[in-house]
Amino acid sequence: MYTPLGMLWALSFLLGPGIFQPLEQQTARSIASRSGREIVPVVKAAAIIGGSVTLLLVGFAMIFNSWLIKSIFSNESSLLIAIILVVVGLGLAHLVKGVLAGAGRFKNYAQYLVGEGLGRLIATAVLAIFASGEVWMYGLALGLSPFIGILFALIGQNDLIRHGDPVRAREILRPLGVLLLASLATAMVLNVSPLAVELLAETNQKEEPGKFLNALLIARIPLFFFQAIQAALLPRLSHLVASDEYEKFKNELMRLLSFVTIFGVCFILLMAVSGQWLTRIAFGSEYEISNRNMLLLAISSIGLMYALSITQGLLAFHRQGLSATAWIFGIATFPVTISFGEDLFLRVEVALIFTVFITVLLLGVFITKSFKTQRVNKT
């Protein structure tokens, strides 16, 4: 039962940051460029694009439903409905988050994240009363959670309805191509490991994908909280670039990377010492993972925090192409490095670390070059 739910979880993260994150970013940029005064025209244009993408994804899910149910969801047909709910919910949620970020409503943005997390717990608790232990129940809880998060975020936000001059969908669509490519590559790096374990597992390793996903959820806890920092970081860095305040830009980014370094060292040490114990406490002894595995997953998670931080800097410089290049080169190394070794978890973890390392290295080179170019152009 757990493995198909794990795949639903992994797909939801692939679809959210991968497909709809560019819509959120461009919506936030468009609203912010209008000082938050013209929200409705931007939302109308963004909704046309987001709605089209959502319908396309739902169409693909219906066309390839047999393959999804058999190969991804282990013949749990109810999860097809769940993935459709996830697609619709995440499409709407990223549009709402783009509005909140562009209007500077970061408190409400945080309320969405809290509401989405609590929504899973609330929906699961309510549904458990009627269908305890059923797979569809947990899939439905995951599918409904974005809608609950939206409700949390928009309570009392009637003043967001601000009209203005019409905005053409083309204005928002134009930069989305490269942003989409970058986001898909980013999402692949973030979510390729559990999918790789699922595909590489032998017939006698049916429980391994579920165990790996459990470990990954704990190792990725810092990334869940990092979403709120990301939401505020891009508008802040973009404002500094627009104001030609490059030294402040550099200081802001270096301050964040210093925090990631200090926090990362502490988190990696915690996983090295207590990772196995944490998985046993959280999921039971049958799902516990060794400290070595937790250490390696923690290293990749902190590396991803570096990569995501630097990516926001490149986006602020409007260097979406360089960002996409770094993430694409990174993910391209994964299938090469994963071919070495026999231990299922170890080969995936090492490949993930190498992928993240290459991505961070390239992003670092690109942000340094972009910073120097911008400062020279200013003078």
C-alpha positions, 0 to 999 in steps of 0.5 A: 500500500505504501509504495503507490502512495509514495509515488503519488507523493513524488509525482505531486512534488514533480508537478508542483515545482516542475510544472507550475512553479514558473507560473507562480514566479511570473505571476509574482513578478508581473504583480510586483512590477505594478507595485501590487496595484493591478492584481485582477488583470494579471490573474486573468492572464495567468489563469488562462495559461495555468488553466490550459496547462492543467487541462493538458496534464489531466488529459495526459492522465486520462489518456495514459491511465492504464500505464499510470495505474499499472506501472506507477500506482501498483494497480491502485486505480483510485489514485488516478483520481487523486493525481487529477485532484493534485494537478488541479489543486497545485495549479490553482495553489501556485497561482494563488501563491504567485498573487500573494508573493507579488502583493507582498503578503508573505504571512498569507503565503506562509499560511498556505504552507501551514494549511496545506500541511495541516490539511493532509492531517485533517483530511486523513483524520476525517477520512480515517473515520469512514475508511481506515486503512484504505489507499484511496483515503490517503490519496484523497487526503493528498489531493485535497490538501492544496485546496485546504491550504488555499482556504487558509491563505485567502481568509480575509483577503478581499482587498486583493481584488484590484483592477487595472489595465488589461494584461495580455496572456502573451506578456506572462507566457513569453518568459515561461519557456525557459522558466519551465525548462529550469523548473522541470530540471530542478524538479527532476533533481529534487524528485528523481531519487525515489522514482529511481529506487522504484524502477531499480528495485528487484521483485524481492525489494517491493518495500524498499521504495517506501523505506527510501521515501520515508528516509527522504521525507525526514532528510528533506524537512529543511527544504519544506521550511525553505519554501517560505524563504524562497518565496520572499527571496526572489522579490527581494533580490529582484528589487535590489537588482532593479535598484542597482544595489549590487553590493546589497544583493551580494550581502543578502545572498551571502548571508543566506548561504552562510545560514545554510552552511551553519544549519547544514553542518548541524543537520548533517551531524544530527542525521549521522548520529540519530538518523536511523533512530528518527526513521524508527520512531517515525515509521516503525522498525520495519522502515528504519534506514541506517545512519549512513543512508540518512547522512548521505541523504542529508548531504544532498538535501543541504546541497539542494538548499545551496542550489535553490538559493543561488538559483533565486539570484540568477532569476533576479538577474533574469538569467533563467537560461543559465539556471536551466543549463546548470540544473540540466547538466546536473540531472544529466549526470544522474543516470551515469553515476547511478550505474555504479555499485550494487547496493540499491540505496547507496548507488542512488544516494551517491548519484544524487550527491554527485548530481547536486554537486555538479549543479551547485558548482555550475550555479556558483560559476554562473552567479559569479559571472552574472554579478561581475557583468552586471556591476561592470555594466553599471559602471 
